[in-house]
């Protein structure tokens, strides 16, 4: 069982919901990301989804992964 599965099972057994937070690495800055991420558990976050932005070239233009995802929603 992974740590994530174990956390879900632990909270389910306690009758609690799981608070999962998403944070993008380096946004708005590397320093701010670290500060924000370190504060999430104190805010009640159980699981942190830490994403790393990936850039790619599509049709000769640089596109960033997070922007691509937002455009698909």
C-alpha positions as CSV (number, residue, x, y, z in Angstrom):
1,X,0.0,0.0,0.0
2,X,1.4,3.4,-1.0
3,X,1.5,6.3,1.5
4,X,-1.3,8.0,-0.4
5,X,-3.5,4.9,-0.1
6,X,-2.6,4.6,3.6
7,X,-3.6,8.2,4.2
8,X,-6.9,7.7,2.4
9,X,-7.6,4.5,4.4
10,X,-6.6,6.2,7.7
11,X,-8.9,9.1,7.2
12,X,-11.8,6.9,5.9
13,X,-11.5,4.7,9.0
14,X,-11.7,7.9,11.1
15,X,-14.8,9.0,9.2
16,X,-13.0,12.1,7.8
17,X,-12.7,13.6,4.4
18,X,-9.3,13.9,2.7
19,X,-8.1,17.4,1.8
20,X,-5.8,17.3,-1.2
21,X,-4.1,20.5,-2.3
22,X,-2.4,21.2,-5.7
23,X,0.6,23.4,-6.0
24,X,2.7,24.3,-9.0
25,X,6.5,24.3,-8.5
26,X,8.0,27.8,-8.9
27,X,4.7,29.7,-9.1
28,X,4.9,32.5,-8.3
29,X,8.6,31.9,-7.4
30,X,10.7,29.0,-6.0
31,X,10.9,30.7,-2.6
32,X,7.2,31.4,-2.4
33,X,6.4,27.8,-3.5
34,X,8.4,26.4,-0.6
35,X,6.9,28.8,1.9
36,X,3.4,28.0,0.7
37,X,4.0,24.2,0.6
38,X,5.4,24.2,4.1
39,X,2.3,25.9,5.4
40,X,-0.3,23.6,3.8
41,X,-0.3,20.9,6.5
42,X,-1.0,23.6,9.2
43,X,-3.9,24.7,7.0
44,X,-5.4,21.1,7.2
45,X,-4.1,19.7,4.0
46,X,-3.7,15.9,4.1
47,X,-2.0,15.3,0.7
48,X,0.0,17.7,-1.4
49,X,-0.1,17.3,-5.1
50,X,3.2,18.9,-6.2
51,X,3.4,19.6,-9.9
52,X,6.4,20.5,-12.0
53,X,5.7,22.6,-15.1
54,X,6.8,21.0,-18.3
55,X,7.4,23.1,-21.4
56,X,7.1,21.7,-24.9
57,X,7.3,23.0,-28.4
58,X,4.1,22.6,-30.4
59,X,4.0,23.9,-34.0
60,X,7.1,25.9,-33.4
61,X,5.7,27.7,-30.3
62,X,6.7,27.1,-26.7
63,X,3.8,25.9,-24.6
64,X,3.7,25.3,-20.9
65,X,2.0,22.2,-19.4
66,X,-0.1,24.1,-16.9
67,X,-1.4,26.5,-19.6
68,X,-2.2,23.5,-21.8
69,X,-4.2,21.9,-19.0
70,X,-6.2,25.1,-18.3
71,X,-7.1,25.5,-22.0
72,X,-8.5,21.9,-22.0
73,X,-10.8,22.5,-19.1
